[in-house]
Amino acid sequence: MKPGNAIEVKNVKKKFKVYFDKGSQLKERILFRNRNRYEERWVLDDVSFEVKKGEAIGLIGHNGCGKSTTLKLLTRIMYPDSGSIELKGRVSSLIELGAGFHPDMSGRENIYTNASIFGLTKKEIDERLDDIIEFSEMEPFLDNPVRTYSSGMYMRLAFSVAINVNADILLIDEILAVGDVNFQAKCFNKLREIKAQGTTIVIVSHSMGQIEQICDRSIWIHEGKIKAEGPPRDIDMEYLNFMGEKREADAAQRAEKREAAALKEAELQEKEGATDSFENPAEDEEKEAEPAVRKRWGNGKARFKQIYMTDSGGKKKTVFASEEAVRICMDYVVKEKVEDAVFGIGIFRSDGLQCYGTNTRIEQFDKYDLIKDGTVVVNLKKMLLLPGKYTLDVAIESDMATPVDYYKESYTFEIYSSLGDVGVSRIEHTWEV
């Protein structure tokens, strides 16, 4: 192992058998042997990384990418099929909530049992017992059987033991998502404290805020391989943008299937002599197969061709940092002249709350007509929304607010931030204490 390193993972591979239909009883396995078919899936494929002593890293990636498997290999709960893993020092882990706890034993008894699993002697546990109890805030329930605990109480006790064993390496898998707000804040402060003392930390989490607050580096695992690693703010944004684009592609694929199904249904109706009546005959072949809730309407004289959002450099994105400059771009085509045209936008949170809306009439633009195709761009100097998912509504109107093309939920995007303010938007402010 290199000097200064706490963890070295070299060319690690791990595969699992995934059964299509496996009998749960011996009788079923004998009588229905054909059901015991399986395929081998590589969860990790040639993964290598190093972690320096005192460094905190975050493992990110979609479900099933191999994050938790990596952590279990580090704890030696399981072993790689090939490659090597080296760790230097005592390892403490929080892989699963309450792992190692016996439900019929009291909290106090489980402290001794759990701490001994981490390698502490009875004398060492006695010395740390008061600190463990104080941190967990579980003293009133300490002599009750653990099976009577809630998941939050489990987490308090398990976390308190794990961080008080004076480990050189601390491994955490999504455990910080459990517990109330006050205890989560307490855990974060404790993690910062033990990190400052030189403890190496590896965290698996879907919370980018947690990763950014604690970690020095993010490692993005995708399909069993390391796709990228670097500063959390850079890698987390890259990952979130990738996932946003994936959701868009999936949504487009579903829309194509719906459109194909609607076309097939229309052909069947035509063969049977059925006639359709259209609410808006001006809409043409660009019209998508609409779900039960109508999302687009208007007289069709002009029509949005493409809606997208970019950063200040012109790169198309679906994930933006709070306070980042954003450009909303709307390409449109004109079929008939639109007199006294008005363009508008509306931004809505995923629960339907309208966060912002404006149009060229509100902005007191001079009157103008749409005659030829073009693009409208709205430049937002700072996207001051708080983290969450949002949708964009766009609209073209003509004189007297006649709908030309109203397009509801034309674009979906996400806002990301490592800060923890609450509400809808971030208001610029300063403090004086």
C-alpha positions as CSV (number, residue, x, y, z in Angstrom):
1,M,0.0,0.0,0.0
2,K,1.2,3.5,-0.9
3,P,2.3,5.7,2.0
4,G,-0.5,8.0,3.1
5,N,-3.3,5.8,1.7
6,A,-6.0,4.3,3.9
7,I,-7.8,2.3,1.1
8,E,-6.6,0.9,-2.2
9,V,-9.1,-0.9,-4.5
10,K,-7.4,-2.4,-7.6
11,N,-9.1,-4.0,-10.6
12,V,-12.0,-5.4,-8.5
13,K,-14.7,-7.5,-10.3
14,K,-17.8,-8.9,-8.7
15,K,-20.7,-10.9,-10.3
16,F,-23.9,-12.3,-8.9
17,K,-26.3,-15.0,-10.0
18,V,-29.7,-13.6,-10.9
19,Y,-32.3,-16.3,-10.9
20,F,-35.3,-16.0,-13.3
21,D,-37.5,-18.2,-11.1
22,K,-36.0,-20.1,-8.2
23,G,-38.0,-22.5,-6.0
24,S,-37.9,-21.6,-2.3
25,Q,-38.4,-25.2,-1.1
26,L,-36.4,-28.3,-1.7
27,K,-39.4,-30.0,-3.2
28,E,-39.9,-27.2,-5.7
29,R,-36.2,-27.3,-6.7
30,I,-36.3,-31.0,-7.4
31,L,-39.6,-31.1,-9.2
32,F,-39.2,-27.9,-11.2
33,R,-35.5,-28.0,-12.0
34,N,-36.0,-26.0,-15.2
35,R,-37.0,-23.0,-13.0
36,N,-33.6,-22.8,-11.5
37,R,-32.2,-20.9,-14.5
38,Y,-30.1,-17.9,-13.9
39,E,-27.8,-15.4,-15.5
40,E,-24.6,-14.0,-14.2
41,R,-24.4,-10.2,-14.0
42,W,-21.3,-8.2,-13.4
43,V,-22.1,-5.7,-10.7
44,L,-18.5,-4.3,-10.6
45,D,-16.2,-4.6,-13.6
46,D,-12.6,-3.6,-13.1
47,V,-13.1,-0.9,-10.5
48,S,-10.0,0.8,-9.1
49,F,-9.6,3.8,-6.8
50,E,-7.5,5.1,-3.8
51,V,-8.5,7.0,-0.7
52,K,-6.0,8.9,1.3
53,K,-5.9,8.9,5.1
54,G,-8.3,11.5,6.4
55,E,-10.1,11.9,3.1
56,A,-13.8,11.7,2.7
57,I,-15.3,10.4,-0.5
58,G,-18.8,9.9,-1.7
59,L,-20.0,7.1,-4.0
60,I,-22.8,8.1,-6.2
61,G,-24.8,6.5,-9.1
62,H,-28.2,5.1,-9.9
63,N,-29.8,2.1,-8.1
64,G,-28.0,-1.1,-8.9
65,C,-24.9,0.5,-10.2
66,G,-22.6,-1.2,-7.6
67,K,-22.2,1.5,-4.9
68,S,-23.4,-0.7,-1.9
69,T,-21.6,-3.7,-3.3
70,T,-18.4,-1.7,-3.2
71,L,-19.0,-0.7,0.4
72,K,-19.7,-4.3,1.4
73,L,-16.5,-5.4,-0.3
74,L,-14.7,-2.8,1.8
75,T,-16.2,-4.1,5.0
76,R,-15.3,-7.7,3.9
77,I,-19.0,-8.8,4.2
78,M,-18.3,-10.3,0.8
79,Y,-15.2,-10.7,-1.3
80,P,-14.4,-9.8,-4.9
81,D,-14.2,-12.5,-7.7
82,S,-10.9,-10.9,-8.8
83,G,-8.8,-7.9,-7.9
84,S,-7.6,-6.8,-4.5
85,I,-8.8,-4.5,-1.7
86,E,-6.4,-3.2,1.0
87,L,-7.4,-1.2,4.1
88,K,-5.2,0.2,6.8
89,G,-6.5,0.5,10.3
90,R,-9.7,-0.3,12.3
91,V,-12.9,-0.2,10.2
92,S,-16.3,0.8,11.5
93,S,-19.3,0.5,9.2
94,L,-23.0,1.4,9.0
95,I,-24.1,-0.7,6.1
96,E,-27.6,-1.7,7.2
97,L,-29.8,-0.2,9.9
98,G,-29.2,-2.1,13.2
99,A,-27.1,-4.8,11.6
100,G,-25.7,-6.9,14.4
101,F,-28.4,-5.9,16.9
102,H,-30.4,-8.7,18.6
103,P,-34.1,-7.8,18.8
104,D,-34.6,-9.5,22.2
105,M,-31.6,-7.9,23.9
106,S,-31.8,-4.4,25.4
107,G,-30.2,-1.4,23.9
108,R,-27.4,-1.5,26.5
109,E,-26.6,-5.1,25.8
110,N,-26.6,-4.5,22.1
111,I,-24.1,-1.7,22.6
112,Y,-21.6,-4.2,24.1
113,T,-22.3,-6.8,21.4
114,N,-22.1,-4.3,18.5
115,A,-19.0,-2.6,19.8
116,S,-17.3,-6.0,20.3
117,I,-17.9,-6.8,16.6
118,F,-15.9,-3.7,15.8
119,G,-13.0,-5.0,17.8
120,L,-13.4,-3.2,21.1
121,T,-12.6,-4.9,24.4
122,K,-15.1,-4.8,27.3
123,K,-12.8,-2.3,29.1
124,E,-12.8,0.0,26.0
125,I,-16.6,-0.2,25.7
126,D,-16.9,0.7,29.4
127,E,-14.8,3.8,28.8
128,R,-16.9,4.9,25.8
129,L,-20.4,3.8,27.2
130,D,-21.3,7.2,28.6
131,D,-20.3,9.0,25.3
132,I,-22.4,6.5,23.2
133,I,-25.5,6.9,25.4
134,E,-25.1,10.7,25.5
135,F,-24.8,11.0,21.7
136,S,-27.7,8.6,21.0
137,E,-30.1,10.4,23.5
138,M,-31.6,7.0,24.2
139,E,-31.0,6.7,27.9
140,P,-34.7,6.4,28.8
141,F,-35.1,3.4,26.5
142,L,-31.7,1.8,26.9
143,D,-32.9,-1.1,29.0
144,N,-35.9,-1.9,26.7
145,P,-35.7,-4.7,24.1
146,V,-34.4,-3.4,20.7
147,R,-37.5,-4.9,19.0
148,T,-39.6,-2.2,20.6
149,Y,-37.4,0.6,19.0
150,S,-38.5,2.6,16.0
151,S,-36.3,2.8,12.9
152,G,-35.1,6.2,14.1
153,M,-34.2,4.8,17.5
154,Y,-32.3,2.0,15.8
155,M,-30.4,4.5,13.8
156,R,-29.4,6.6,16.8
157,L,-28.0,3.7,18.7
158,A,-26.2,2.1,15.7
159,F,-24.7,5.4,14.6
160,S,-23.6,6.3,18.1
161,V,-21.8,3.0,18.5
162,A,-20.1,3.2,15.1
163,I,-18.7,6.7,15.5
164,N,-17.4,6.0,19.1
165,V,-15.1,3.1,18.3
166,N,-12.3,5.4,17.3
167,A,-12.1,3.8,13.9
168,D,-9.5,4.7,11.3
169,I,-12.0,4.1,8.5
170,L,-15.8,4.8,8.7
171,L,-18.1,3.3,6.0
172,I,-21.7,4.6,5.7
173,D,-24.4,3.4,3.4
174,E,-27.5,5.8,3.1
175,I,-27.8,5.7,6.9
176,L,-28.0,9.5,7.2
177,A,-31.4,9.6,5.6
178,V,-32.9,8.2,8.8
179,G,-33.7,10.1,11.9
180,D,-35.2,13.5,12.7
181,V,-33.8,16.8,11.5
182,N,-32.0,17.6,14.8
183,F,-30.2,14.2,14.9
184,Q,-29.2,14.5,11.3
185,A,-27.6,17.8,12.0
186,K,-25.9,16.3,15.0
187,C,-24.6,13.4,12.9
188,F,-23.2,15.8,10.3
189,N,-21.4,17.8,12.9
190,K,-19.9,14.7,14.4
191,L,-18.8,13.5,11.0
192,R,-17.0,16.8,10.4
193,E,-15.4,16.4,13.8
194,I,-14.1,12.9,13.3
195,K,-13.0,13.8,9.8
196,A,-10.9,16.7,11.2
197,Q,-9.4,14.1,13.6
198,G,-8.0,12.2,10.6
199,T,-10.7,9.5,10.1
200,T,-11.2,8.3,6.5
201,I,-14.8,8.3,5.5
202,V,-16.6,6.6,2.6
203,I,-20.3,7.5,2.1
204,V,-22.9,6.0,-0.3
205,S,-25.7,8.4,-0.7
206,H,-28.3,9.7,-3.2
207,S,-28.3,13.0,-1.4
208,M,-26.0,15.4,-3.3
209,G,-26.2,17.9,-0.5
210,Q,-24.8,15.3,2.0
211,I,-22.0,14.5,-0.4
212,E,-21.0,18.1,-0.9
213,Q,-21.1,19.0,2.8
214,I,-18.9,16.1,4.0
215,C,-16.8,14.8,1.1
216,D,-13.6,16.0,-0.6
217,R,-14.2,13.8,-3.7
218,S,-17.1,12.1,-5.5
219,I,-16.8,8.8,-7.4
220,W,-19.6,8.2,-9.9
221,I,-20.1,4.5,-10.5
222,H,-22.2,3.6,-13.7
223,E,-22.9,0.1,-14.9
224,G,-20.2,-1.4,-12.7
225,K,-17.5,1.0,-13.8
226,I,-16.1,4.3,-12.6
227,K,-17.6,6.9,-15.0
228,A,-16.0,10.0,-13.4
229,E,-14.4,11.2,-10.2
230,G,-13.4,14.6,-8.9
231,P,-14.7,17.5,-6.8
232,P,-18.3,16.9,-5.6
233,R,-19.7,20.1,-7.1
234,D,-18.5,19.1,-10.6
235,I,-19.2,15.4,-10.5
236,D,-22.6,15.7,-8.8
237,M,-23.8,18.2,-11.4
238,E,-22.5,16.0,-14.2
239,Y,-24.4,13.0,-12.7
240,L,-27.6,14.9,-12.1
241,N,-27.5,16.2,-15.6
242,F,-27.0,12.7,-17.0
243,M,-29.9,11.4,-15.0
244,G,-32.1,14.3,-16.2
245,E,-31.2,13.5,-19.8
246,K,-32.0,9.8,-19.2
247,R,-35.4,10.7,-17.8
248,E,-36.1,12.9,-20.9
249,A,-35.1,10.0,-23.2
250,D,-37.3,7.6,-21.3
251,A,-40.2,10.1,-21.5
252,A,-39.7,10.6,-25.2
253,Q,-39.7,6.8,-25.8
254,R,-42.9,6.5,-23.8
255,A,-44.4,9.3,-25.9
256,E,-43.4,7.5,-29.1
257,K,-45.1,4.3,-27.9
258,R,-48.3,6.2,-27.0
259,E,-48.2,7.9,-30.4
260,A,-47.8,4.6,-32.2
261,A,-50.6,3.1,-30.2
262,A,-52.9,6.1,-31.0
263,L,-52.0,5.8,-34.7
264,K,-52.8,2.1,-34.8
265,E,-56.1,2.8,-33.0
266,A,-56.9,5.5,-35.6
267,E,-56.2,3.1,-38.5
268,L,-58.5,0.5,-36.9
269,Q,-61.3,3.0,-36.5
270,E,-60.8,4.1,-40.1
271,K,-61.1,0.5,-41.3
272,E,-64.3,0.1,-39.3
273,G,-65.7,3.3,-40.8
274,A,-65.4,5.3,-37.7
275,T,-65.1,9.1,-38.0
276,D,-63.2,11.3,-35.7
277,S,-64.1,14.9,-34.8
278,F,-61.2,17.1,-33.9
279,E,-61.5,19.9,-31.4
280,N,-58.8,21.9,-33.2
281,P,-58.4,21.1,-36.9
282,A,-55.6,23.6,-37.3
283,E,-53.2,21.3,-35.4
284,D,-51.1,19.2,-37.8
285,E,-49.0,16.1,-37.8
286,E,-46.7,17.5,-35.1
287,K,-49.4,17.0,-32.6
288,E,-48.4,14.3,-30.1
289,A,-50.8,11.6,-28.9
290,E,-52.3,13.3,-25.9
291,P,-53.0,11.7,-22.5
292,A,-56.3,12.2,-20.6
293,V,-55.2,15.6,-19.5
294,R,-54.8,18.0,-22.4
295,K,-51.4,19.7,-22.4
296,R,-51.5,21.7,-25.6
297,W,-54.1,23.9,-27.3
298,G,-54.4,26.9,-29.6
299,N,-55.5,27.9,-33.1
300,G,-52.2,26.6,-34.6
301,K,-51.3,29.8,-36.6
302,A,-47.8,29.5,-35.0
303,R,-46.4,26.6,-33.1
304,F,-43.4,25.9,-30.8
305,K,-41.0,23.5,-32.6
306,Q,-38.5,23.0,-29.8
307,I,-38.2,24.0,-26.2
308,Y,-34.9,23.7,-24.3
309,M,-32.8,25.3,-21.6
310,T,-29.0,26.0,-21.6
311,D,-26.4,27.4,-19.3
312,S,-24.7,30.8,-20.0
313,G,-22.3,29.0,-22.4
314,G,-25.1,27.6,-24.6
315,K,-24.9,24.0,-23.4
316,K,-28.2,22.3,-23.3
317,K,-29.0,21.0,-19.8
318,T,-31.8,19.7,-17.6
319,V,-30.1,20.3,-14.2
320,F,-28.9,23.6,-13.0
321,A,-27.3,24.9,-9.8
322,S,-29.3,27.4,-7.8
323,E,-28.2,30.9,-8.7
324,E,-26.8,29.7,-12.0
325,A,-27.5,31.8,-15.2
326,V,-30.1,30.1,-17.4
327,R,-31.4,30.6,-20.9
328,I,-34.9,29.5,-21.9
329,C,-34.9,29.0,-25.7
330,M,-38.1,28.6,-27.7
331,D,-37.9,27.8,-31.4
332,Y,-41.2,28.4,-33.3
333,V,-42.7,28.1,-36.8
334,V,-45.3,30.4,-38.3
335,K,-48.0,29.1,-40.5
336,E,-50.2,32.2,-40.7
337,K,-49.5,35.7,-39.6
338,V,-50.1,36.3,-35.9
339,E,-51.0,39.9,-35.1
340,D,-50.0,41.5,-31.9
341,A,-48.2,38.4,-30.7
342,V,-47.3,37.8,-27.1
343,F,-44.8,35.2,-25.8
344,G,-45.1,34.0,-22.2
345,I,-43.4,31.5,-19.8
346,G,-44.5,29.9,-16.5
347,I,-42.4,27.9,-14.1
348,F,-44.1,25.4,-11.8
349,R,-42.8,23.2,-9.0
350,S,-43.5,19.5,-9.3
351,D,-46.5,19.8,-6.9
352,G,-48.1,22.3,-9.3
353,L,-47.2,25.5,-7.3
354,Q,-46.5,28.4,-9.7
355,C,-43.1,29.8,-8.9
356,Y,-42.9,32.5,-11.6
357,G,-44.6,33.7,-14.7
358,T,-44.2,36.6,-17.1
359,N,-44.8,37.5,-20.8
360,T,-43.9,40.2,-23.3
361,R,-47.1,42.1,-22.6
362,I,-46.3,42.3,-18.9
363,E,-42.8,43.4,-19.9
364,Q,-44.5,46.2,-22.0
365,F,-43.0,45.2,-25.3
366,D,-44.1,47.3,-28.3
367,K,-46.7,45.5,-30.4
368,Y,-45.3,43.2,-33.1
369,D,-46.6,40.6,-35.5
370,L,-45.2,37.1,-36.2
371,I,-44.6,36.6,-39.9
372,K,-41.7,34.1,-40.1
373,D,-40.1,31.3,-38.1
374,G,-37.7,32.3,-35.3
375,T,-36.4,31.8,-31.8
376,V,-37.3,33.6,-28.5
377,V,-34.8,33.5,-25.7
378,V,-35.4,34.5,-22.0
379,N,-32.2,35.1,-20.1
380,L,-32.4,34.5,-16.4
381,K,-29.4,36.1,-14.8
382,K,-29.9,34.0,-11.6
383,M,-32.2,31.0,-11.2
384,L,-33.1,31.7,-7.6
385,L,-35.3,28.6,-7.1
386,L,-34.5,26.2,-4.4
387,P,-33.6,22.5,-5.0
388,G,-36.4,20.4,-6.6
389,K,-38.1,19.4,-9.9
390,Y,-39.8,22.0,-12.0
391,T,-41.8,22.2,-15.3
392,L,-41.9,25.0,-17.8
393,D,-45.1,26.2,-19.5
394,V,-44.7,28.3,-22.7
395,A,-47.3,30.2,-24.7
396,I,-48.0,32.3,-27.8
397,E,-51.0,34.5,-27.8
398,S,-52.4,36.9,-30.4
399,D,-54.5,40.1,-29.9
400,M,-57.1,40.0,-27.2
401,A,-55.3,37.0,-25.5
402,T,-56.4,34.5,-28.2
403,P,-54.5,31.2,-27.6
404,V,-52.1,30.4,-30.6
405,D,-50.0,27.7,-28.9
406,Y,-50.3,27.0,-25.2
407,Y,-47.8,24.3,-24.3
408,K,-48.2,23.0,-20.7
409,E,-45.2,21.2,-19.1
410,S,-43.1,21.6,-22.3
411,Y,-39.9,21.1,-20.5
412,T,-38.8,19.4,-17.2
413,F,-35.7,20.5,-15.3
414,E,-34.1,20.3,-11.8
415,I,-32.5,22.7,-9.5
416,Y,-29.6,21.5,-7.3
417,S,-27.9,23.1,-4.4
418,S,-25.7,22.1,-1.5
419,L,-27.3,24.6,0.8
420,G,-30.3,23.7,3.0
421,D,-32.6,26.8,2.9
422,V,-36.3,26.1,2.7
423,G,-39.3,27.5,0.7
424,V,-39.6,28.2,-3.0
425,S,-36.9,30.7,-3.9
426,R,-33.6,32.0,-2.5
427,I,-33.9,35.7,-1.6
428,E,-30.6,37.6,-1.6
429,H,-29.7,38.7,1.9
430,T,-27.0,39.4,4.5
431,W,-26.8,38.8,8.2
432,E,-25.8,41.1,11.0
433,V,-25.2,39.5,14.3
